[in-house]
Amino acid sequence: MDGGALWGVQPGYHDAVGTWQDTPADTIAAVLAAMRAGDRSPPPPPSSLPGPDCPVLVVTEREAASLPGRWRLRAEDGGEAIVDGALPPDVPLGYHRIERDDDGFAARLIVAPPTCHLPDDLRVWGWAVQLYAARSRSSWGMGDLADLARLGEWSAGRGAGMAMVNPLHAALPTGPQQASPYSPSSRCWRSPLYLRVEDVPGAETLGDLESLAAAGRRLNDDRLVDRDAVWRLKEQALGQLWERFRAGGGDARFDAYCDEQGAPLAAYAAFCALSERHGAPWWEWPEPLRDPEGQAVLAFVAENAERVRWHQWLQWLVDEQLRKAGERIGVVQDLAIGVDAAGADAWLWQDAFALDARVGAPPDPFAPDGQDWGLPPFDPWRLRAAAYQPFVSTVRAALRHAGGVRIDHVMGLFRLYWIPLGSPASHGAYVEYPWRDLLGILALESHRAGAWVVGEDLGTVQDFVREELGRRRVLSYRLVWFEEHPPAHFPVQAMAAVTTHDLPTVAGLWTGTDLEELERLGRRTSVEGTHEMRRRLQGWTGVADDAPVDQVVRATYDLLGQAPSRVLAATLDDALGVHDRPNVPGTTVERPNWCLSLPAPLEEVEEDETVRAVGEALDGGRRR
């Protein structure tokens, strides 16, 4: 047990009902093996000064930080200063370099603000939407960035100040396309599936675009989103546009984007081209290609420069369309908790990940067997040894062109539940993370982006975590389904909503169809807990037991509009009376998770009376 504690592996935890659960010794041993703890000495504690195993120091702005010895500070803006014994209080925010005089040891100095960006006058409401589901009549089988722009334009005209979307992270470029937005290849780049082809420069001159667009629009006839069919059509059109782009000499804006994004974009594009050639996973590639910095990869890039450039071009197009989508309304991005082990981030930063473990959650009343999300965790100590650059890049990407960001499972900045490969989800262990450093980086990137942060703090949460997040001005996430008191009693420093993509819709809960589906799928769940949620909703709203769904939806969002919370979010699924939740955790082949489109195109959504009533309820609440 003591050996595990030196590495941050916790000996046990309090579960969702407050009962202490010991971590088995064999689980601790398996977690230490996943950390490759036998290959090195235990790491210095998180508060340590820079040294060979910790080439980074994170301090708060104007903090009186000791720095023994004489150091040369090279600031991010190019300025230099001598530091002798302690950091001066006027070191600016940013990423700096310090170098010790006596031995030349160099480290990264990160100076962070004490809190995240959060305007004092922030009082907004908006729609939470699965973008792939929000199709217009012009969509090619799934909602895209032009649809997001349309939703933003329309809802902003009715008082909304934000639109929260599912993660737009990039999936593996090889088929079949991953449906879950929470199992991405990379959290630093985005999926070209969300491109509106007609908005790509040069599309107006493409001769057979209309025939491809017509085929794409026919995909809207099926409620299920077929990502593979969507990508076959879009890739064909984009491929033709790429050839015209090349023949026309390119675009200086694209060149500037590639220069700005630099080596990380080039590495991601190389991974995509390598995946197209060798498939997935990357650890089954020829051994020399498994090293992203090896000569074999450089040779491959040189031989396949145009295909690598194509993937860079796709990212530029997505970046431009996302920027335009946020011109009228603040887009709230969603940062997934992890990445696919076979994906680009794990290949590029393979030394920073514990690839023999997966992230999940321990058993609780809603998931009695626990949850295995299939995602490898960052090794906290190897992440620190990388001067936190993988985390910096991930957070920075999530905040690009964003008005705000939702951090999925924000408790992962403090500790994560590791499940050794091959073990059931109930046999995991919590591993501590250097949360002070990670929160400092999050605050710095939040200020630089001018974007606020909400932390998804549902589930098993340590007592001090919400207090610390509140002190850092990270908004809490409060749901009608989980709270013991009605929304009028919700905290101010929060995003308030009714439900999430993993929980019942209002219609599903009220009619009982959600519980029926769970029982049909064989999912263990708390039946009494579900019934209690319904009874609580009925008591708060005062609706009759046999009230129709649209009446219950309106009453529920009238209730949510009373919340004093800074941000209010409504789901289009609720407003349209959808019975199916977007995702049932723990199901894969049994159910089309992440593939259900909204039952009406955006053109009809904009005219729907219940949608209008829900928006007016939240807008009126904000004005009050």
N, C-alpha and C positions, 0 to 999 in steps of 0.2 A: 504494500500500500504506500509506504513512504517513497519508494522509487517512483511510483506514479505521480505522487504529489509534486515532486521536483519538476515534472514535465507538464504540470497543470491538469493531470487526469484526476477528476474528483472521485472520492471514495464512495459517493452516493449522492442522492438528491431527494428533495421533497416533491412528491408527485402532485397532480392537479388537485387532489383533495387533501393535501398536506401531510400525507404519510411518508415517512422516511424509507427510501429504498436503497439498500446496499448495492454497490457495484461488485459483481463477482470478480475474484482474483484472476480467473482465466480471461475475462473480458479486459481487465486492465492490462494484462500481458499482451493481448492481441492488439490493443490500441497502441501500446508502446512499440510493438513490432511495426505497425503501420507508420509510426513516426520515424522509424529507423533509428530508434533511440540507442540501440547497441553500437551504432557506428560513431557515436560522439559522446561528449560529456554533457551532463545536464545543462540547460541554458541558464544564463544569468537571469535574475528576476526582471520583470518588465520595467522597473524604475532605474535600471542600471545605466551608468554613463557609457558613452561609446567605447567599444572595444572590438577585438577581432571577430567575436560572435554576435556583435550588435553594432553594426556600422551606421547607426542612426540615433538621433536624439530628437524627441518631439517635446516642445515646450509651448506654454501658453503665452500669448502676447503680454509683454511687460512683466513676465514672471522673473523673479530673482533666482536664476538657475546657476548652480555651481558647475564649474567646468575646470577641474584642477589642471594645472600646467599652463603653458603658453601656446596659444593657437592662432592661426591665421584664418580669418573669416572672409570668405568670398561670397558676397551676396548675390542673389538671383539677378539683380539689376546691374551687376558688374562692379559694384563698389567693394572695397576691401577695408579690413580693420584688423587690429591686433586685439585678441581677447586673452586676458591674463587672470585666471582664477575664477572668473564668473562672467556670464553673458551680460552685456550692457542692456538696460531696459528699453532701448530704442531700436533694437533689431527689428526690421520690418517683417510683416507677414510674408510667408513664402517658403520656398525650397532653396536652401543655401548649402554651401560646402565649408566644412571646417577641417583644418589640417594642423596636426600637432607638430610643434617645432622640433622637439628632441628626437623623434623617430620618423617623422613624415607620415604617420598614420592619418588617413583621411576618412571622414564620415559625413553623412548627410544631416543637416540641421533643418528641422521643420518647425516653423513658428506659426502657430495657429491662433485664431480668435477664440475667446472663451465659449462662444455660443454659435449655433448655426444662424444663417440669415433668416429673419422672421420679422417682416414689417409690423409695427405696432397696430397699423390700421387694417391688417389682413382680415377681411370678413367676406368670404366668397362661397358660392355654391356652384355645382356643376354636375355633369353626367359622368358616371363611371361606366365604361363600355369596353367590351371585347372587340377590338377594332376589326378583326377578321369577320365578326358577326354582323357588323354595321354596314350592310351593302346598300348601295344606291342602284338605280336602274342602269347606270353607266359602269358599274363594277364588273370585273372579270371574275366572277365566282366567289369573291371575298372582299370585305371592306379594305380600303387602301388609304393612302395618305391624302388623296384628294377628297375622299369621303370624310376623313378627319377634319380637313379644312372646312368642308361644308357644314359638318356638325358644329364646329367652332363658330363659324359665321352666324349660323342660325341661332344657336343657343346664346351667344353673346348679345345678340339683338333682343333677347328676352331676359337679360340681366345676369346670365351666368358669367363666371370669371375664370373657370378652369374646366378642362376635360381630362379625366384620368383614364389611361389606356393600359391594356395588358402589356407585358414586356414585348418589345419589338426586336429583341436580341436575334442575332444571326443563328440559324440552324446549320447543321452539316449540309454542304452543297450537294451531296450525293443523295439519291432517292432510297427509300421513300422519305418524303419530307416529314420531319418531326412535327407532330401536332401540338405537343405541349410547349407553350412559350416559357415554361419554367425549367426546361431541360435543354438549354441552348448550347451551341458549339462555342459561342463567344458572347460575353456580356459587354465587350468593347465595340462591337460592330453590329449592324442591323440587317434584318432580313430583306432582300430585294423583292420578296413576294408582295410587299406592301407598296411597291411602285405603281403609280398610275402611268401606264405606257404612253397615253396620249399627251402627257405633260413633259415627256422627255424631249429635249431639243432635237429637232429634225423629224419628229413623228409626223408632222403635217405633210411631209414629202414622201412618206412610205406608201408605196403603191397598194400593197395588199393588207394594210392595217385594218381596214374596215371589215374584211373577211375574218381576220383574227379576233377583232373586237366583238363581232357578232357571235363567234364561237365562245368567246369568254362570257358574254352576257347570257348565253344559253345555259351556262353553268348555274346561273342564279335560280333556275327552275327547281333545282334540288335544294332542300333546306340544308343538307349536309355540305360543308365546305370540303372540296376535294383539292387539297393543296398540290398534289402531283399534277392533276389536270391543269390547274391554274398556272403552275410553273412551266409546263410544256408549252403553253401558248405564249406566256410572257417571255420566256427564254428565246423562243423563235423570233418574236418581234424585236426584242432587245438585241439579239445577235445581229439582225439586219441593221439596226440603228448604230450599233457599235462599228460595223464595217464602214458605214457612211461617215461616222465620226472620225475614224482613222483616215479615211480617204480625204476628208476635208481639212486635215491638218490639226485636228483636236481643238482644244479650248484652253485659253490661258487660265481660266478659273479652275479647271480641272488640274492643271499643272500646279497651281498655287495650293490647292487642297492637298495634293500628294506631298508637296514640300512641307506643308504645315503638319500633316499627320506623320510623316517621316517613316522611320524604320518599323514602328508597330504596324502600320497599314501594310507596308511591303511584306512583313512576315505573315500577316493574316492572309493576304492574297496568295502568297506562296503556299500556305497550308491548303487553301481551297483548290489550287491547281494540282497539288500533290494528291489530295483526296480524290479528285476526278480521275487521276491516273491509277492510284493504288487502292482506292476504297477506304473503308474504315474497319477496325480502328487503326490508329497510327502506329501502335506498338507492333502491328503485324506487317508494317512496311519493311522494305530492305533496311537492315540495321543502320547503315550510314545516314539514311534519310530521317531517322528518328531524332537526330540531333539538330534542332533548328538553327544552330550557329555553325554547323559543320560544313566542310567544303563540298560535300555531295549536294546539299541543299542549294548552295550558291551556284553550283554547276547546273542544277535543274532549272533554277530561275533564269540563268543566262540562256539556256536552250529553249525556254518556254516563256520568254519575256512578254509576248503579246497576250497570252492567256492570263498571266499574272496581272498585267495591266488592265485586262477586262474586269477582273474582280475588284480592282481599285476603282475603276470607273463606276461599277454598280454601287459601291459605297458612297461615292460622290453624289450620284443621282439621289440615293435615299436621303443623304444629309441635306441636300438642297430642298427636296420636297418636304422633309420634316421641318426645316426652318420656315418654309412658307406656311405650313399648317399651323404654326404657332404665332403667326403674325397677328391674328385677331383675338386669340384666347390663350391663356396659359396652359400648355400641355403638361400634365403631370405624368412623368415616366414611372415605370415600375422596374425596380432592380431585383432580379431573381436572386435567391439565396445561393445558387451555385451553378455549375456548368456540367455538361456531359463529359465524362472521362475520356471519351473518344474524340473530343472536339479541339478546336484551335487553341483556346486558352490553356487547356491541360497539356497540349503539345509544347506550346511556347514556354510555359512556366512549370514544366513537369517537376522540377525540383522543389517548387513551393507547395505542391499538392501532396496530400497523403492518398495515393492512388489505391491503397489496399483497405480503404475504409469508405463508408458512405454516410451522408448526413440524413438525419431523420428526426423523429420525435418519440418519446417514450409513451407507453400506454396511458390513455386517459378515457373518460367516459364516452367521448365521441369516436375514439379509435382504440378499442380495448386491446388490440394486438400490437399497438404502436404503429409507427409509420417509417418506411424506408423510402426516401426520395430519390435514391439511386445516383446521388451526386457526390463526388469526392470533395472533402473539405480542404481548405488551405491548412497546411501545417503552420500553426502560429509562430513557431520559432524560426522555421525556414523563411517564412514570410518576412519576419523582422530582419533576418540575415540578408534579404534582398532589398533592404531599406524601404520596405512597404510599397515598392513600385507597382507590383501587380494590383494592389488594392487602390492605389492612387489612380491608376489608369482606368480601373473599373468604375470607380465613383465619378471620375471626370466625364467618362463617356455617358453615364446615366444622366448627368446634369446638362449635357449639351443640348441647346435649343429647348430647355425645359423651364417651365414656371415653377415646378416643384418636382419632388421625387418621393415615391413611396418605397421604403426599404422593406422588402419581404423578410419576415422573420428577423426583425431587428435585434432580437436577443442574441443572434449569432455574432454580433460584435462583442458580446460579453462571454458567451460560452456556446458550444455546439454539441449536439448529441451525436457522437460517432458510433457507427455500427460496423464492426469488423466484417470484411467480405465473407459471405457464407453463413453469417449468424442471423438469427431472427431479429426483428426490430426491437423486441422486448429485451434483448441482451446487448445493450449499448452502454456507453459511458459518456458523461459530460466532460468536455475539455475546455479549459479556460483560455481566453484570448486577451491580448494586451489592449483592453478596451479604451483606456485613456488615450493611447496613441491613435487608435482607429477613430475615435470620436473627434479628436483634434483634426485629423485629416479630413473627415467628413465636414466639419465646420469650415475649414479653410476652403474646400472646393465649393461648398454651398455659398459662401460669400463671393467667391470669384464668379460664380454663375449667376448670382442674384436670385437664387431659387430656394424656396423653403423645403423642409424635410418633414415627412411623416413616417413614423416607425410602426410597422405592423407588430404590435406587442400583444398578440393573442396567444393563449395557451399557457404553458408552464413558465412563469416569469418570476425570477428572484425578487425579493422584496425591494432591494435598493435600485433595481434597474429602472423602473418608471420614474423614481425620484431623480436619478442621474440624468435620464433623457429629458425630463422636464427642465432641469437646471441648464441643460445644453440647448434648450429651446427646440427640441425635436418633438413634434406633435404626436400625441398618443392616437390610437385608432380605436374608436368606440362604436360598438354595434348594438342595435336594438335587440338582436337575438340573445346577446350574452349579458346585458346589463340588468341589475336587479331593480333599478329605478328608471322611470321614464326619461326621455331625452332632455326635458327641461332641467334635469339635475346633472347632465353630462358636464365634464370639465370644459373650460374655455380653451385650454391649450390642447386641442384635439381636432381630428377629422372625425365627424360623426356620420354614420351610414346605417342602413338597415341590415345588410347582408354582404357577403363576398362571393367570389366565384366558386368557393368550395362549400357553400352553405345553401340552405333552401331559399328559393325565391318566396315572396309573399304568397303568390298563388300556390306554389308547391306545398308550403307549410299549411296554408289555410284549408285547402281541399283534401289534404292527406296524400296527394299523389307522390310527393317526394318520399315520404316514409314507405309507401307501397313499392316504389322503385328500389329503394335500398333493400327491402326485404326480398324482392324478386332477384336482386343481384347477390343475395347472400351476405350483405355487409352487416357486420355486427354494429349496432348502434344503440343508444339509449332511447328506447321508445318513450319512457316516462318523461325524459328530458325534452323530447320533441313536443309531447303533449303539453308540458308545462310552458314551453315557449308560446304555444298557441293560446293557452289560457291567459298568459300574461299580456299578450298582444290584445286579446279581446277585452281584458279588463282596462287596459290603458286607453283604448280607442272608443270603447263603449258600443261597438257594433254588435248587431244581433248574431247569434250563433250560426244562422243560415244566411248571413249577408252575402251578396254576390262579390266576386273577386274585385271588380273595379271599385266598388265602394270601400272595401277593406284596404286596397292600395292607396286610395286617396286619403283615408283616415290615418293610415300609417305614416304617410309623408306629411300630413298636417302636423302629426305628432313630432316627426323629426324636425320640422321647421321651427319648433319651439326650443331646440337645443341652442345654448349660448356658444357652442363650439365655433372656432374660427372658420372651419371648412365643413360644408355639408355636401354629401355626395349621394346622388340617386342613380340607380341602375336602370338602364332602358329595359332590361328584362322585366323588372318589376312593373314599370309604367305600361308595358305592353301586355301584361298578364301572362308572361311565360311561366309554365309549370316546371320546366327542366332547368336545373342548375347547370352552369357551363361545365363543371367537373365534379365527378364523384371520386374522391381520393381512394387509392387502392384498387381501382378498376382500370383495365387497359383494353383488352380485346372485347370485354363484355359490353362496352358502352362507347359511343362516339364522343369521348371527352374532347373539348376544345374544338369541336367541329360543328356546333349547332349555331346556325345563323339566326338573326332576329326574324320574327314571322312576317315582317313588313319592310319594304325598302325605306330608305331615309325620306323619300318624297312623301310617303304616307305617314311616317313617324312625325314629321313636322306638322301634320294636320290632325293628329290624334288627340281627342279630347282629354283622355286620361293623362297622356304625356303633358299636355298643356297644364292640367290641374296640378300635377306633381311639381312642375317647374314653378308655377305661381306660388305654391305652398312654401317652397324653399326660398324663392326670391322675396316673398313677403316676410319670411322669418329673418332674412338677412337685413331687410330694410328696418325691421323693428329693432 
